[in-house]
């Protein structure tokens, strides 16, 4: 979930071309990008993102959606490999 936040920040910074707060805010409001979690836009009235992120894990080097079951591309692996 955090990764797509960095994707959005990177896209907004690139679009704004500056760290100026107002320009960065305007660039963020105008975003319409594809992230690892799907399409992300921001509602101009509320500022809320339109993306409904789903839990993912990196399994064998690729992102796997693990919930909800109706869209899952794999099962949750616990404990995470390499965490022991």
N, C-alpha and C positions, 0 to 999 in steps of 0.2 A: 504494500500500500504506500509506503514511503517513497519507493522508487519513482512512481508516477508523479509524485509531488516535485521531485527533482527534475523530472522531464518537463513539467509545466514551468518551473522556475527558469530552467535553461532556455526554453522556447521564448518566454517572456523577456528575458535578458537579451536574447538575440534580436527579437523583434524591436525592442526599445532602443537598443544600441547604446545604452547609457544606464547609469545607476540613479539617475534623477527620479525621485519618488513619483512625481506626477506622470512622467512619461512611462515609467515601469508599470504603474497602475493602469494607465490607458492601454498599454500593450497586453497586460494580463486580461483585462476585460474583453479584448478583441481576439483572444486565443480561440482557436478551433483546431485541435490537434489530435492525432491518434497516439495513444500511449500503450504501454504493455497491458493496461487494464481496459482499454477501449477508448472511445471518442470522448474528449474533454472540451467543454465550453463553459463559459460563466454567464449566468443570468445577469443581464445589465441592471435589472431593477433590484435584485437582492444580493448580487455578488457571489451567490452560491454556485459551486461547480455542479455540472450536470452528470458527472461520472458517478456511478455506483460501483465502487471498487469491490472486488471479490478477493478473498484470501488465496494467495499463491505460494508455492514453494519452488525453489530451484532443485530439480531432480535430474541427475545425469546431464547437467549443463543446460537445461532448458526450463523455462517457466511453465509450471503446471497449475492450473486452477483447481483448487481442492474443495471449494464450496461456493454456491449451493449445489446439491447433488444433480439437479437437472442440467447444469452447464459444466460440471466438473470434468476435467480432462484426465484426472488421476485421483488417487487416494492420498490422504494425509499420511506422511511418514513420520513416526515418532518412536524413539527419539531421532532427532535429525542425524543423518549419517555424519560421522566425524565429530560429534559433540561429546562423545564419551571419553 
